[in-house]
Amino acid sequence: MTRTSEELTVVPPPSSPSRNGPPEGLVRLRFADAAALERAGAAFGAGSCPGLGEAWSDPETLTLRIPADAGIETLRAVLAVLDAAAITSESLTVHTHELDDVFAAFTGLS
């Protein structure tokens, strides 16, 4: 049986991690070109997958950043969205907040 993207159901991660769950973080996807980045931005548009934050893109680095927890269910959801939209990323990395990130956010320094 052939499945179309309309038949694919994405099971979202929990809206907030449990007390003992993984820390909140960021999923970063890098693409080969601007066209792939634009398609990914549309695929991860508002409401595309509950549990993932609003994605934002950086055309200069060809990356899409998605605020989310660093859990397995989040990665499954991200991969499912990419698969349903037939988009291939060059890399996928998961970043968790570290003290340096918190300092940079509060001071504006990076």
CYANA upper distance limits for C-alpha pairs under 8 A (distance plus 0.5 A):
  3 ARG  CA      7 GLU  CA      6.60
  3 ARG  CA      8 LEU  CA      7.75
  4 THR  CA      8 LEU  CA      7.34
  4 THR  CA     84 ALA  CA      8.34
  5 SER  CA     84 ALA  CA      5.31
  5 SER  CA     85 ALA  CA      7.51
  8 LEU  CA     84 ALA  CA      7.38
 10 VAL  CA     49 CYS  CA      7.57
 10 VAL  CA     77 ALA  CA      6.56
 10 VAL  CA     80 ALA  CA      6.89
 10 VAL  CA     81 VAL  CA      7.85
 11 VAL  CA     77 ALA  CA      7.00
 12 PRO  CA     49 CYS  CA      6.71
 12 PRO  CA     50 PRO  CA      6.16
 12 PRO  CA     51 GLY  CA      6.17
 12 PRO  CA     52 LEU  CA      8.30
 12 PRO  CA     73 GLU  CA      7.62
 12 PRO  CA     74 THR  CA      7.60
 12 PRO  CA     77 ALA  CA      6.51
 13 PRO  CA     50 PRO  CA      8.13
 13 PRO  CA     51 GLY  CA      5.98
 13 PRO  CA     52 LEU  CA      8.28
 13 PRO  CA     73 GLU  CA      5.64
 13 PRO  CA     74 THR  CA      5.89
 13 PRO  CA     77 ALA  CA      7.69
 14 PRO  CA     51 GLY  CA      6.56
 15 SER  CA     50 PRO  CA      7.84
 15 SER  CA     51 GLY  CA      5.10
 15 SER  CA     52 LEU  CA      8.33
 16 SER  CA     51 GLY  CA      8.05
 16 SER  CA     69 ASP  CA      8.21
 17 PRO  CA     21 GLY  CA      5.66
 17 PRO  CA     22 PRO  CA      6.93
 17 PRO  CA     23 PRO  CA      7.68
 17 PRO  CA     24 GLU  CA      7.97
 17 PRO  CA     69 ASP  CA      7.33
 18 SER  CA     22 PRO  CA      8.25
 21 GLY  CA     71 GLY  CA      8.33
 22 PRO  CA     69 ASP  CA      6.90
 22 PRO  CA     70 ALA  CA      6.26
 22 PRO  CA     71 GLY  CA      6.45
 23 PRO  CA     69 ASP  CA      6.45
 23 PRO  CA     70 ALA  CA      6.88
 23 PRO  CA     96 THR  CA      7.04
 23 PRO  CA     97 HIS  CA      8.04
 24 GLU  CA     67 PRO  CA      8.19
 24 GLU  CA     68 ALA  CA      6.38
 24 GLU  CA     69 ASP  CA      4.52
 24 GLU  CA     70 ALA  CA      6.63
 24 GLU  CA     96 THR  CA      6.80
 24 GLU  CA     97 HIS  CA      7.55
 25 GLY  CA     67 PRO  CA      6.54
 25 GLY  CA     68 ALA  CA      5.98
 25 GLY  CA     69 ASP  CA      5.58
 25 GLY  CA     70 ALA  CA      6.26
 25 GLY  CA     94 VAL  CA      7.65
 25 GLY  CA     95 HIS  CA      5.94
 25 GLY  CA     96 THR  CA      4.65
 25 GLY  CA     97 HIS  CA      6.20
 26 LEU  CA     65 ARG  CA      7.03
 26 LEU  CA     66 ILE  CA      6.10
 26 LEU  CA     67 PRO  CA      5.00
 26 LEU  CA     68 ALA  CA      6.00
 26 LEU  CA     69 ASP  CA      7.45
 26 LEU  CA     70 ALA  CA      7.71
 26 LEU  CA     94 VAL  CA      6.27
 26 LEU  CA     95 HIS  CA      5.53
 26 LEU  CA     96 THR  CA      6.83
 27 VAL  CA     65 ARG  CA      6.29
 27 VAL  CA     66 ILE  CA      5.58
 27 VAL  CA     67 PRO  CA      6.81
 27 VAL  CA     68 ALA  CA      7.18
 27 VAL  CA     70 ALA  CA      8.12
 27 VAL  CA     92 LEU  CA      7.56
 27 VAL  CA     93 THR  CA      6.33
 27 VAL  CA     94 VAL  CA      5.08
 27 VAL  CA     95 HIS  CA      6.80
 28 ARG  CA     63 THR  CA      7.11
 28 ARG  CA     64 LEU  CA      6.25
 28 ARG  CA     65 ARG  CA      5.07
 28 ARG  CA     66 ILE  CA      6.86
 28 ARG  CA     92 LEU  CA      6.21
 28 ARG  CA     93 THR  CA      5.70
 28 ARG  CA     94 VAL  CA      6.75
 28 ARG  CA     95 HIS  CA      8.12
 29 LEU  CA     63 THR  CA      5.90
 29 LEU  CA     64 LEU  CA      5.63
 29 LEU  CA     65 ARG  CA      6.95
 29 LEU  CA     89 SER  CA      6.76
 29 LEU  CA     90 GLU  CA      7.92
 29 LEU  CA     91 SER  CA      6.23
 29 LEU  CA     92 LEU  CA      5.13
 29 LEU  CA     93 THR  CA      7.10
 30 ARG  CA     37 LEU  CA      8.30
 30 ARG  CA     61 THR  CA      8.12
 30 ARG  CA     62 LEU  CA      6.16
 30 ARG  CA     63 THR  CA      4.80
 30 ARG  CA     64 LEU  CA      6.96
 30 ARG  CA     89 SER  CA      6.25
 30 ARG  CA     90 GLU  CA      5.91
 30 ARG  CA     91 SER  CA      5.69
 30 ARG  CA     92 LEU  CA      7.10
 31 PHE  CA     36 ALA  CA      6.64
 31 PHE  CA     37 LEU  CA      6.32
 31 PHE  CA     62 LEU  CA      6.02
 31 PHE  CA     63 THR  CA      6.76
 31 PHE  CA     88 THR  CA      7.92
 31 PHE  CA     89 SER  CA      5.32
 31 PHE  CA     90 GLU  CA      5.53
 31 PHE  CA     91 SER  CA      7.65
 32 ALA  CA     36 ALA  CA      7.39
 32 ALA  CA     37 LEU  CA      8.43
 32 ALA  CA     62 LEU  CA      7.68
 32 ALA  CA     89 SER  CA      7.59
 32 ALA  CA     90 GLU  CA      6.56
 33 ASP  CA     37 LEU  CA      6.97
 33 ASP  CA     62 LEU  CA      7.10
 34 ALA  CA     38 GLU  CA      6.60
 34 ALA  CA     59 PRO  CA      7.17
 34 ALA  CA     62 LEU  CA      6.83
 35 ALA  CA     39 ARG  CA      6.77
 36 ALA  CA     40 ALA  CA      6.60
 36 ALA  CA     87 ILE  CA      7.31
 36 ALA  CA     88 THR  CA      8.24
 36 ALA  CA     89 SER  CA      8.46
 37 LEU  CA     41 GLY  CA      6.61
 37 LEU  CA     57 SER  CA      7.95
 37 LEU  CA     59 PRO  CA      8.08
 37 LEU  CA     62 LEU  CA      6.67
 37 LEU  CA     63 THR  CA      7.40
 37 LEU  CA     64 LEU  CA      7.46
 38 GLU  CA     42 ALA  CA      6.86
 39 ARG  CA     43 ALA  CA      6.70
 39 ARG  CA     87 ILE  CA      8.03
 40 ALA  CA     44 PHE  CA      6.61
 40 ALA  CA     64 LEU  CA      8.15
 40 ALA  CA     82 LEU  CA      7.72
 40 ALA  CA     85 ALA  CA      8.31
 40 ALA  CA     87 ILE  CA      7.33
 41 GLY  CA     45 GLY  CA      6.47
 41 GLY  CA     55 ALA  CA      7.47
 41 GLY  CA     56 TRP  CA      7.72
 41 GLY  CA     57 SER  CA      7.31
 41 GLY  CA     64 LEU  CA      7.51
 43 ALA  CA     48 SER  CA      7.28
 43 ALA  CA     81 VAL  CA      7.25
 43 ALA  CA     82 LEU  CA      7.98
 43 ALA  CA     85 ALA  CA      7.05
 44 PHE  CA     48 SER  CA      5.98
 44 PHE  CA     49 CYS  CA      7.76
 44 PHE  CA     54 GLU  CA      8.20
 44 PHE  CA     55 ALA  CA      6.82
 44 PHE  CA     81 VAL  CA      7.74
 45 GLY  CA     54 GLU  CA      7.54
 45 GLY  CA     55 ALA  CA      7.33
 46 ALA  CA     54 GLU  CA      6.60
 46 ALA  CA     55 ALA  CA      8.40
 49 CYS  CA     77 ALA  CA      7.94
 49 CYS  CA     81 VAL  CA      8.42
 51 GLY  CA     68 ALA  CA      7.60
 51 GLY  CA     74 THR  CA      8.41
 52 LEU  CA     66 ILE  CA      7.26
 52 LEU  CA     67 PRO  CA      6.77
 52 LEU  CA     68 ALA  CA      5.67
 52 LEU  CA     74 THR  CA      8.03
 53 GLY  CA     66 ILE  CA      6.40
 53 GLY  CA     67 PRO  CA      5.23
 53 GLY  CA     68 ALA  CA      6.38
 54 GLU  CA     66 ILE  CA      6.85
 54 GLU  CA     67 PRO  CA      7.31
 55 ALA  CA     64 LEU  CA      7.09
 55 ALA  CA     65 ARG  CA      5.99
 55 ALA  CA     66 ILE  CA      4.94
 55 ALA  CA     67 PRO  CA      7.36
 56 TRP  CA     64 LEU  CA      6.20
 56 TRP  CA     65 ARG  CA      5.93
 56 TRP  CA     66 ILE  CA      7.25
 57 SER  CA     62 LEU  CA      7.83
 57 SER  CA     63 THR  CA      6.23
 57 SER  CA     64 LEU  CA      4.79
 57 SER  CA     65 ARG  CA      6.70
 58 ASP  CA     62 LEU  CA      6.22
 58 ASP  CA     63 THR  CA      5.80
 58 ASP  CA     64 LEU  CA      6.82
 59 PRO  CA     63 THR  CA      7.23
 68 ALA  CA     74 THR  CA      7.47
 69 ASP  CA     74 THR  CA      7.14
 70 ALA  CA     74 THR  CA      7.20
 70 ALA  CA     75 LEU  CA      8.14
 70 ALA  CA     94 VAL  CA      6.92
 70 ALA  CA     95 HIS  CA      7.86
 70 ALA  CA     96 THR  CA      7.32
 71 GLY  CA     75 LEU  CA      7.16
 72 ILE  CA     76 ARG  CA      6.73
 73 GLU  CA     77 ALA  CA      6.67
 74 THR  CA     78 VAL  CA      6.70
 75 LEU  CA     79 LEU  CA      6.60
 76 ARG  CA     80 ALA  CA      6.52
 77 ALA  CA     81 VAL  CA      6.80
 78 VAL  CA     82 LEU  CA      6.87
 79 LEU  CA     83 ASP  CA      6.50
 80 ALA  CA     84 ALA  CA      6.47
 81 VAL  CA     85 ALA  CA      6.73
 82 LEU  CA     86 ALA  CA      6.49
 82 LEU  CA     87 ILE  CA      5.61
 82 LEU  CA     88 THR  CA      7.29
 83 ASP  CA     87 ILE  CA      6.77
 83 ASP  CA     88 THR  CA      8.32
 97 HIS  CA    101 ASP  CA      6.32
 97 HIS  CA    102 VAL  CA      7.50
 98 GLU  CA    102 VAL  CA      7.04
 99 LEU  CA    103 PHE  CA      6.67
100 ASP  CA    104 ALA  CA      6.61
101 ASP  CA    105 ALA  CA      6.62
101 ASP  CA    110 SER  CA      8.45
102 VAL  CA    106 PHE  CA      6.77
103 PHE  CA    107 THR  CA      6.51
103 PHE  CA    108 GLY  CA      8.50
103 PHE  CA    109 LEU  CA      8.14
104 ALA  CA    108 GLY  CA      5.72
104 ALA  CA    109 LEU  CA      5.21
104 ALA  CA    110 SER  CA      5.65
105 ALA  CA    109 LEU  CA      7.76
